[in-house]
Amino acid sequence: MITDTIPEMLTIKETAERSGLSYDSIRKRCLRGEIVCIRNGRKFFVNWEKFVEYLNTGITVTDNI
């Protein structure tokens, strides 16, 4: 049985509060494509697990499908 897990997606504000980084720093990384996030209208949602991995390694992590 294959179980797909839904990633924890946070707004930039929530990500900033949880990580201690500034809102602007995270937003700029989203715009540059450095971190895994999606955009819904004007709002960005950051994949928390991939963001933590990015902080630990310093490189953008992408899944090969």
The first five atom37 places (N, CA, C, CB, O) and aatype in JSON, in Angstrom:
{
  "aatype": [12, 9, 16, 3, 16, 9, 14, 6, 12, 10, 16, 9, 11, 6, 16, 0, 6, 1, 15, 7, 10, 15, 18, 3, 15, 9, 1, 11, 1, 4, 10, 1, 7, 6, 9, 19, 4, 9, 1, 2, 7, 1, 11, 13, 13, 19, 2, 17, 6, 11, 13, 19, 6, 18, 10, 2, 16, 7, 9, 16, 19, 16, 3, 2, 9],
  "atom_mask": [
    [1, 1, 1, 1, 1],
    [1, 1, 1, 1, 1],
    [1, 1, 1, 1, 1],
    [1, 1, 1, 1, 1],
    [1, 1, 1, 1, 1],
    [1, 1, 1, 1, 1],
    [1, 1, 1, 1, 1],
    [1, 1, 1, 1, 1],
    [1, 1, 1, 1, 1],
    [1, 1, 1, 1, 1],
    [1, 1, 1, 1, 1],
    [1, 1, 1, 1, 1],
    [1, 1, 1, 1, 1],
    [1, 1, 1, 1, 1],
    [1, 1, 1, 1, 1],
    [1, 1, 1, 1, 1],
    [1, 1, 1, 1, 1],
    [1, 1, 1, 1, 1],
    [1, 1, 1, 1, 1],
    [1, 1, 1, 0, 1],
    [1, 1, 1, 1, 1],
    [1, 1, 1, 1, 1],
    [1, 1, 1, 1, 1],
    [1, 1, 1, 1, 1],
    [1, 1, 1, 1, 1],
    [1, 1, 1, 1, 1],
    [1, 1, 1, 1, 1],
    [1, 1, 1, 1, 1],
    [1, 1, 1, 1, 1],
    [1, 1, 1, 1, 1],
    [1, 1, 1, 1, 1],
    [1, 1, 1, 1, 1],
    [1, 1, 1, 0, 1],
    [1, 1, 1, 1, 1],
    [1, 1, 1, 1, 1],
    [1, 1, 1, 1, 1],
    [1, 1, 1, 1, 1],
    [1, 1, 1, 1, 1],
    [1, 1, 1, 1, 1],
    [1, 1, 1, 1, 1],
    [1, 1, 1, 0, 1],
    [1, 1, 1, 1, 1],
    [1, 1, 1, 1, 1],
    [1, 1, 1, 1, 1],
    [1, 1, 1, 1, 1],
    [1, 1, 1, 1, 1],
    [1, 1, 1, 1, 1],
    [1, 1, 1, 1, 1],
    [1, 1, 1, 1, 1],
    [1, 1, 1, 1, 1],
    [1, 1, 1, 1, 1],
    [1, 1, 1, 1, 1],
    [1, 1, 1, 1, 1],
    [1, 1, 1, 1, 1],
    [1, 1, 1, 1, 1],
    [1, 1, 1, 1, 1],
    [1, 1, 1, 1, 1],
    [1, 1, 1, 0, 1],
    [1, 1, 1, 1, 1],
    [1, 1, 1, 1, 1],
    [1, 1, 1, 1, 1],
    [1, 1, 1, 1, 1],
    [1, 1, 1, 1, 1],
    [1, 1, 1, 1, 1],
    [1, 1, 1, 1, 1]
  ],
  "atom_positions": [
    [[0.84, -1.18, 0.0], [0.0, 0.0, 0.0], [0.88, 1.25, 0.0], [-0.95, 0.0, 1.22], [1.79, 1.38, 0.82]],
    [[0.62, 2.13, -0.91], [1.38, 3.38, -1.02], [0.63, 4.47, -0.26], [1.59, 3.79, -2.53], [-0.56, 4.7, -0.49]],
    [[1.33, 5.12, 0.63], [0.71, 6.22, 1.36], [1.46, 7.5, 1.04], [0.71, 5.95, 2.89], [2.65, 7.62, 1.31]],
    [[0.76, 8.43, 0.48], [1.33, 9.73, 0.18], [1.08, 10.66, 1.36], [0.74, 10.32, -1.13], [-0.04, 10.73, 1.87]],
    [[2.1, 11.34, 1.77], [1.92, 12.28, 2.87], [1.78, 13.69, 2.3], [3.11, 12.21, 3.87], [2.45, 14.06, 1.34]],
    [[0.93, 14.44, 2.91], [0.72, 15.82, 2.5], [1.76, 16.67, 3.21], [-0.73, 16.3, 2.82], [1.87, 16.63, 4.43]],
    [[2.54, 17.46, 2.44], [3.57, 18.26, 3.08], [2.97, 19.39, 3.92], [4.51, 18.84, 2.04], [1.87, 19.88, 3.63]],
    [[3.69, 19.78, 4.93], [3.26, 20.89, 5.77], [3.62, 22.19, 5.04], [3.93, 20.83, 7.2], [4.79, 22.5, 4.85]],
    [[2.61, 22.93, 4.65], [2.8, 24.18, 3.91], [2.48, 25.35, 4.83], [1.92, 24.23, 2.63], [1.41, 25.39, 5.44]],
    [[3.41, 26.3, 4.92], [3.24, 27.46, 5.78], [3.32, 28.73, 4.96], [4.3, 27.47, 6.89], [3.99, 28.77, 3.93]],
    [[2.63, 29.77, 5.41], [2.78, 31.07, 4.77], [4.18, 31.59, 5.08], [1.68, 32.07, 5.26], [4.88, 31.05, 5.94]],
    [[4.59, 32.62, 4.39], [5.91, 33.21, 4.64], [5.97, 33.73, 6.07], [6.21, 34.35, 3.64], [7.0, 33.59, 6.74]],
    [[4.9, 34.32, 6.55], [4.87, 34.84, 7.91], [5.06, 33.72, 8.93], [3.55, 35.58, 8.17], [5.85, 33.86, 9.86]],
    [[4.33, 32.62, 8.75], [4.46, 31.48, 9.66], [5.87, 30.88, 9.6], [3.42, 30.41, 9.32], [6.43, 30.5, 10.63]],
    [[6.42, 30.81, 8.4], [7.78, 30.28, 8.22], [8.79, 31.18, 8.92], [8.13, 30.16, 6.73], [9.72, 30.69, 9.56]],
    [[8.61, 32.48, 8.81], [9.51, 33.43, 9.46], [9.44, 33.3, 10.98], [9.17, 34.87, 9.05], [10.47, 33.31, 11.66]],
    [[8.24, 33.17, 11.5], [8.07, 33.04, 12.96], [8.7, 31.75, 13.48], [6.59, 33.08, 13.33], [9.33, 31.75, 14.53]],
    [[8.52, 30.67, 12.74], [9.02, 29.38, 13.19], [10.54, 29.26, 13.03], [8.33, 28.26, 12.42], [11.2, 28.62, 13.85]],
    [[11.1, 29.87, 11.98], [12.53, 29.7, 11.7], [13.4, 30.78, 12.33], [12.75, 29.68, 10.22], [14.59, 30.55, 12.57]],
    [[12.83, 31.95, 12.59], [13.62, 33.04, 13.12], [14.24, 33.92, 12.05], [0.0, 0.0, 0.0], [14.9, 34.91, 12.36]],
    [[14.04, 33.58, 10.78], [14.52, 34.42, 9.68], [13.49, 35.51, 9.4], [14.8, 33.58, 8.41], [12.33, 35.39, 9.8]],
    [[13.91, 36.55, 8.71], [12.99, 37.64, 8.44], [12.02, 37.29, 7.31], [13.76, 38.91, 8.09], [12.32, 36.45, 6.46]],
    [[10.88, 37.94, 7.33], [9.86, 37.77, 6.3], [10.44, 38.09, 4.93], [8.63, 38.67, 6.59], [10.27, 37.33, 3.98]],
    [[11.15, 39.24, 4.84], [11.71, 39.67, 3.55], [12.74, 38.69, 3.02], [12.34, 41.04, 3.69], [12.79, 38.44, 1.81]],
    [[13.56, 38.13, 3.89], [14.57, 37.16, 3.47], [13.92, 35.93, 2.85], [15.45, 36.75, 4.67], [14.36, 35.45, 1.81]],
    [[12.88, 35.43, 3.48], [12.19, 34.25, 2.96], [11.46, 34.58, 1.67], [11.2, 33.7, 4.01], [11.48, 33.79, 0.73]],
    [[10.82, 35.73, 1.61], [10.09, 36.14, 0.41], [11.03, 36.26, -0.79], [9.37, 37.48, 0.65], [10.69, 35.8, -1.88]],
    [[12.19, 36.86, -0.58], [13.17, 37.01, -1.67], [13.66, 35.65, -2.14], [14.36, 37.88, -1.22], [13.87, 35.44, -3.34]],
    [[13.85, 34.72, -1.22], [14.28, 33.37, -1.61], [13.17, 32.67, -2.42], [14.63, 32.52, -0.34], [13.47, 31.92, -3.35]],
    [[11.92, 32.92, -2.08], [10.81, 32.38, -2.87], [10.83, 32.94, -4.28], [9.45, 32.69, -2.19], [10.72, 32.19, -5.25]],
    [[10.98, 34.24, -4.39], [10.98, 34.89, -5.7], [12.14, 34.44, -6.58], [11.03, 36.4, -5.53], [12.01, 34.36, -7.8]],
    [[13.29, 34.14, -5.96], [14.47, 33.68, -6.7], [14.43, 32.19, -6.98], [15.73, 34.02, -5.93], [15.27, 31.67, -7.72]],
    [[13.45, 31.48, -6.4], [13.34, 30.04, -6.6], [14.34, 29.24, -5.8], [0.0, 0.0, 0.0], [14.65, 28.1, -6.16]],
    [[14.86, 29.8, -4.73], [15.85, 29.11, -3.91], [15.23, 28.1, -2.95], [16.67, 30.12, -3.12], [15.88, 27.14, -2.56]],
    [[13.98, 28.32, -2.57], [13.31, 27.4, -1.66], [12.04, 26.87, -2.33], [12.98, 28.09, -0.31], [11.48, 27.5, -3.21]],
    [[11.61, 25.7, -1.87], [10.43, 25.06, -2.45], [9.18, 25.73, -1.89], [10.42, 23.53, -2.15], [8.91, 25.68, -0.69]],
    [[8.42, 26.35, -2.79], [7.18, 27.0, -2.38], [6.23, 27.03, -3.56], [7.45, 28.44, -1.84], [6.63, 26.83, -4.71]],
    [[4.98, 27.29, -3.27], [3.99, 27.47, -4.33], [3.33, 28.82, -4.11], [2.92, 26.32, -4.32], [3.36, 29.37, -3.01]],
    [[2.76, 29.34, -5.17], [2.09, 30.64, -5.1], [0.63, 30.45, -5.44], [2.76, 31.67, -6.06], [0.29, 29.83, -6.45]],
    [[-0.22, 30.99, -4.59], [-1.66, 30.96, -4.82], [-2.13, 32.4, -4.79], [-2.41, 30.08, -3.74], [-2.33, 32.98, -3.73]],
    [[-2.3, 32.97, -5.97], [-2.63, 34.39, -6.05], [-1.43, 35.21, -5.62], [0.0, 0.0, 0.0], [-0.37, 35.15, -6.23]],
    [[-1.6, 35.99, -4.55], [-0.51, 36.81, -4.04], [0.21, 36.15, -2.87], [-1.04, 38.15, -3.61], [1.21, 36.67, -2.38]],
    [[-0.28, 35.01, -2.44], [0.25, 34.37, -1.24], [1.2, 33.23, -1.61], [-0.89, 33.84, -0.38], [0.93, 32.43, -2.51]],
    [[2.32, 33.16, -0.89], [3.27, 32.07, -1.04], [3.08, 31.07, 0.09], [4.73, 32.61, -1.06], [2.81, 31.46, 1.23]],
    [[3.22, 29.81, -0.23], [3.19, 28.75, 0.77], [4.49, 27.97, 0.65], [1.95, 27.82, 0.58], [4.82, 27.44, -0.41]],
    [[5.22, 27.9, 1.77], [6.54, 27.28, 1.8], [6.4, 25.86, 2.34], [7.52, 28.11, 2.67], [5.73, 25.62, 3.34]],
    [[7.05, 24.92, 1.66], [7.11, 23.54, 2.13], [8.09, 23.51, 3.3], [7.53, 22.55, 0.98], [9.29, 23.67, 3.11]],
    [[7.58, 23.29, 4.51], [8.4, 23.39, 5.72], [9.54, 22.37, 5.75], [7.52, 23.2, 6.95], [10.67, 22.72, 6.1]],
    [[9.27, 21.12, 5.38], [10.31, 20.09, 5.41], [11.45, 20.42, 4.45], [9.72, 18.73, 5.06], [12.62, 20.28, 4.81]],
    [[11.11, 20.85, 3.24], [12.14, 21.22, 2.26], [12.89, 22.48, 2.71], [11.51, 21.45, 0.86], [14.08, 22.62, 2.45]],
    [[12.19, 23.39, 3.38], [12.82, 24.61, 3.87], [13.87, 24.27, 4.94], [11.77, 25.58, 4.45], [14.97, 24.81, 4.93]],
    [[13.52, 23.36, 5.85], [14.46, 22.94, 6.89], [15.67, 22.26, 6.24], [13.78, 21.99, 7.9], [16.81, 22.48, 6.65]],
    [[15.41, 21.44, 5.24], [16.51, 20.77, 4.53], [17.41, 21.81, 3.84], [15.96, 19.77, 3.49], [18.63, 21.68, 3.85]],
    [[16.79, 22.83, 3.26], [17.55, 23.93, 2.63], [18.43, 24.63, 3.67], [16.59, 24.94, 1.96], [19.59, 24.93, 3.39]],
    [[17.88, 24.9, 4.84], [18.66, 25.56, 5.89], [19.83, 24.69, 6.34], [17.77, 25.89, 7.08], [20.9, 25.21, 6.64]],
    [[19.63, 23.38, 6.4], [20.68, 22.48, 6.84], [21.78, 22.28, 5.81], [20.09, 21.15, 7.19], [22.94, 22.07, 6.17]],
    [[21.43, 22.35, 4.52], [22.41, 22.06, 3.47], [22.83, 23.29, 2.69], [21.85, 21.04, 2.53], [23.95, 23.34, 2.16]],
    [[21.96, 24.29, 2.6], [22.28, 25.48, 1.82], [22.01, 25.34, 0.34], [0.0, 0.0, 0.0], [22.33, 26.24, -0.43]],
    [[21.44, 24.21, -0.07], [21.13, 24.02, -1.47], [19.65, 23.72, -1.63], [21.98, 22.89, -2.07], [19.01, 23.17, -0.74]],
    [[19.1, 24.09, -2.78], [17.7, 23.82, -3.08], [17.52, 22.34, -3.35], [17.22, 24.66, -4.28], [18.28, 21.75, -4.12]],
    [[16.53, 21.75, -2.73], [16.26, 20.32, -2.88], [15.02, 20.17, -3.75], [16.08, 19.62, -1.49], [13.97, 20.72, -3.44]],
    [[15.16, 19.41, -4.84], [14.02, 19.13, -5.71], [13.83, 17.64, -5.82], [14.2, 19.76, -7.11], [14.79, 16.87, -5.76]],
    [[12.6, 17.24, -5.97], [12.3, 15.82, -6.13], [12.39, 15.45, -7.6], [10.89, 15.48, -5.57], [11.9, 16.18, -8.46]],
    [[13.01, 14.33, -7.89], [13.04, 13.8, -9.26], [11.86, 12.87, -9.43], [14.38, 13.07, -9.56], [11.77, 11.83, -8.77]],
    [[10.97, 13.24, -10.31], [9.76, 12.43, -10.51], [9.92, 11.59, -11.75], [8.49, 13.32, -10.63], [9.02, 10.83, -12.1]]
  ]
}
